[in-house]
Amino acid sequence: MAGESRTDTASRLVKASPGAIYNAFADPTALGRWLPPKGMRARIERFEPRPGGSYRLVLTYDDPSGAPGKAAADSDIVEGRFLALEPGERIVWEVGFVSDDPAFAGTMTMTWRFKEVRDGTEVTILCENVPAGIRKEDHDAGLRATLENLASFVEEA
């Protein structure tokens, strides 16, 4: 509904080149290692990194008692597609949660931008049309954790 969509954003300096960061997105094995927020693990079931290509990601909670999943008691399933892939600059993908709960309906668009700065790359995530069922506090914490995971992954490489 108009006027009810929410936009969340987060950014972080990552001590790596934009190209190294982009490559961490382009490899499904790498993506599955760093993308999930703390307390979750990922299984990538489909991954076609090209404009119009789709992906399917299953995120499983280590302990579902405090944060029940959207698709099952212990998991979230994300179906999406790639809208834009610009090596070293940005990635745009759509995210749709598999859920019977209308609070998670709709398609969220995530834009990841990589801007080279003096000490590495500023990585910014812009999430548009965030489903109402995702609490802002939880989403903000999840975005920060994901950026921290990304930094740890590429800075150790």
N, C-alpha and C positions, 0 to 999 in steps of 0.2 A: 504494500500500500504506500502511496506517496507520502512523504514526510516522516515515515517511520523507519527508514533504513539507517543503519549506523555504520560509521567508518571508524576503524581502529588503525593505529599506526605504531611502529616501533623502529628504532634504528640503533646501530652499534658500529663502532670502529672495529674492523677486523684487520689484523696485521698480516695481510696476504694481498696478492694482486687481484684485480677484478677477474682476470682470466682463471686463476686458481679457484676462485669462489664460484664462478660460472660452471667450471668443470665438476665441482661438488654437487651441482644440481643435475648435470647431464648424465651422470653415471647412476643407475638405479641402486646399485649396491651401496655406493657412498651415500646417496640420499637417504636410504633406509637406515643408515647408521646414525646420521646426525639430526635428521628432521624431527623425530618424535620428541615432545617435551619430556622432561624428567617424569619418571613413573610410568612411561609407556614404551612400547617397542613397535616397530613397523614391519609389515610384510607387503612388498609391492607385488601385486598380481598382474598388472599390465602397465606398460610404460612405453609410450611412443612420443619421444621428445621432438616434435615438429609442429608447426602451426596447424591446428586442427586435429592433432594427434590426441589420443585419450590416455588416461591413467586410472588405475584403481589401487587404492592404498587401504590396508587394514591396520588400524592402530589398536593395540591391545593394552589395557591397563594392567600393571603389575598387581595392583590391589584395587579391584573395582568397588569395594565397599564405600569409599568416600566419594567416588565420581562415577556413577553408573554410565555405561556406554549408551550411545544413541541407537545403535543397530542391534546390540545384544547387551546382556548384563556386563560383559567385560570388554566390549569393543565398540569402536567407531569405524564405519566404512565410508571412505571418501571416493566418489566418482567425479572425475573432472576431465578437462581438456585443456591443452595448451593453446593460448591465443597468440602469443608472441615470444620468440626466443631471439635475443640479440646478444651474441657472445660478448662477454665482458661488460655489458651495459644493463640489460634488464631481462626479466622473465615475467610473463603474465600468464596466469592460469586461472581457470574457473574451478570452483570447489562446490560440490553438492554432497550433502550428507545423506546417507541411506538411513531413513528413520520414518516410523509411522507417526511421530509426534510433529504436528504442524508448526511447532515453535522452531524446528530445524529445517523447515522447508525453504526453498529458494536457492539461488545460486550466488555464492560469494565470489568476488573477483579479488585475487591477490596479485599485486604487482611488487616484484622484488627489484630494486634498483641498486646498481653498483657504481659508486662514484669514487674514482681514485683521488686520494688525498695524501698529504705528506707522509703519514705513518702507515699507510695501507689503503684500505677501502672502506668507505662508509656504506654500509648495507642498510637499506630502508625497506620495510615491508609496509605496504598500504593495503588494507583489507576493506573492501567496499561491499555494502549490502550484507553485513554480518547478521546471521540469523538471530532472532530475539532470544532463542533458547540458550545461546552462549552468553553467559554472564560476562560483562565487561572486565571485571576484576580477574576472572579466570583466563579470559582471552589475552589480556595484557600480560599476565604472568606466563602464559604459554608462549606468546611471541618472544618475550625476553629470554625464556629458556631455550627456545629454538635458535635464536641468534647466538646465545652463549655456546650452544652445542656446535653450531656452524664454525664459530671462531676457534673453539678447541680442536675441531676436526682439521681445518685447513692450516692452522698455525703449527700443528704437530707434524704435518706432512712434509 
